[in-house]
Amino acid sequence: ETPDNANRKFLYKRQRKEKHPRVMNGRSNNVLHVSPDVDLAESRTKALTAIGCQVFSVQTVVAALFEISLGRCGILLLCHKLDHRGRCTLAEYFHQNCPEPYIVAVLGHSDDHYPPQAHVRVVHSRDHGSLVKVMRQRLAAA
């Protein structure tokens, strides 16, 4: 007869550490999309996924700050439906905390406010045509 402890070594097998699927690693096709509009976020995600982007969406500034603090970098996509202060806060934090930050600001209209850290500005359209064009250019350049 064997003692009970002899069989326990199999119960505590070390599991391999795997990267969390939400970790973005600063890759150029990873997009952190911040929009309080869930339907719009879903529509943009669909359009960007179709061209090879990996999109992770959050609805609040606080959630985005948390994701950035965990190293979820790459491209920051700021929705025109975020308030002025939220867009500026996120752009500044992303710029300071991410290696090779790239920020895209979606505007409600051509003279809408955008953060000075934004690399590209596009005006919102229902088909996301101008956003897709800018993102294709970014993916090709990387």
C-alpha positions in Angstrom: 0.0 0.0 0.0 1.3 3.5 -0.8 0.7 6.6 1.4 -1.9 9.1 0.2 0.8 11.7 -0.5 2.4 9.5 -3.2 -0.4 10.1 -5.6 -0.8 13.8 -4.9 2.2 14.8 -7.0 0.0 14.5 -10.1 -2.7 16.8 -8.7 -0.4 19.8 -8.4 1.2 19.7 -11.8 2.5 23.1 -12.8 0.5 24.7 -15.5 2.3 26.5 -18.3 1.9 30.2 -18.2 0.1 31.5 -21.2 -0.3 35.1 -22.2 -3.6 36.7 -21.6 -5.4 37.0 -24.9 -6.0 40.7 -24.2 -2.3 41.6 -24.0 -1.5 43.6 -27.0 2.4 43.6 -26.8 2.6 46.9 -28.8 2.1 45.2 -32.1 1.1 47.5 -34.9 -2.1 45.8 -35.8 -3.5 45.9 -32.2 -6.1 48.5 -31.6 -7.5 49.7 -28.3 -10.8 51.3 -29.2 -12.5 53.6 -26.7 -16.1 54.4 -27.4 -19.1 54.8 -25.0 -21.4 53.7 -27.9 -21.5 49.9 -27.9 -23.2 49.6 -31.3 -20.7 51.9 -32.9 -17.8 50.0 -31.3 -19.1 46.7 -32.6 -19.5 48.2 -36.1 -15.9 49.6 -36.1 -14.5 46.4 -34.7 -16.1 44.5 -37.6 -14.7 46.9 -40.2 -11.2 46.9 -38.7 -11.1 43.1 -38.1 -11.8 42.6 -41.8 -8.6 44.3 -42.7 -6.4 42.5 -40.2 -6.6 44.5 -37.0 -7.1 42.9 -33.6 -9.5 45.2 -31.8 -10.1 45.4 -28.1 -12.9 47.8 -27.2 -13.7 49.5 -23.9 -16.5 51.9 -23.1 -15.0 54.2 -20.5 -11.9 56.3 -20.0 -11.2 54.5 -16.7 -11.3 51.1 -18.4 -9.0 52.4 -21.1 -6.5 53.8 -18.6 -6.5 50.4 -16.9 -5.8 48.6 -20.1 -3.0 51.0 -21.1 -1.5 50.6 -17.6 -1.4 46.8 -18.2 0.6 47.4 -21.4 -2.2 47.1 -24.0 -0.5 49.3 -26.5 -0.4 49.5 -30.3 -2.9 51.9 -31.8 -5.3 54.0 -29.7 -8.6 54.7 -31.5 -10.5 57.5 -29.8 -14.2 57.8 -30.6 -15.8 61.2 -31.4 -18.4 60.4 -28.7 -15.9 60.6 -25.9 -15.9 63.9 -24.1 -13.1 66.4 -24.7 -11.4 65.8 -21.4 -11.5 62.0 -21.8 -9.9 62.1 -25.2 -7.1 64.4 -24.1 -6.5 62.4 -20.9 -6.3 59.1 -22.8 -4.1 60.5 -25.6 -1.6 62.0 -23.1 -1.5 58.8 -21.0 -1.1 56.5 -24.0 1.6 58.7 -25.5 3.6 58.7 -22.2 3.2 55.0 -21.4 3.3 53.1 -24.7 6.4 52.4 -26.8 5.8 53.7 -30.4 2.4 55.1 -29.6 0.0 55.7 -32.6 -3.2 57.6 -31.9 -6.2 57.9 -34.3 -8.9 60.5 -33.4 -12.3 60.0 -35.0 -14.0 63.4 -35.2 -17.7 64.1 -35.4 -17.1 66.9 -38.0 -14.0 68.4 -39.7 -13.5 71.2 -37.1 -14.1 69.0 -34.1 -11.5 69.2 -31.3 -8.8 66.5 -31.2 -5.9 65.8 -28.8 -2.5 67.3 -29.9 -0.9 63.8 -29.6 -3.1 62.4 -32.3 -1.1 61.2 -35.3 -4.2 61.0 -37.6 -7.6 62.5 -37.6 -10.6 61.1 -39.6 -14.2 62.3 -39.7 -16.7 59.7 -38.7 -18.8 58.1 -41.4 -21.3 55.2 -41.2 -19.3 53.0 -43.5 -16.0 53.7 -41.7 -14.4 54.3 -45.1 -11.9 57.0 -44.1 -11.0 55.1 -40.9 -10.4 51.9 -42.8 -8.3 53.7 -45.3 -6.1 55.3 -42.6 -5.7 52.0 -40.8 -4.8 50.1 -44.0 -2.0 52.7 -44.6 -0.8 52.2 -41.0 -0.7 48.4 -41.4 1.1 48.6 -44.7 3.7 51.0 -43.2 4.5 48.7 -40.2 
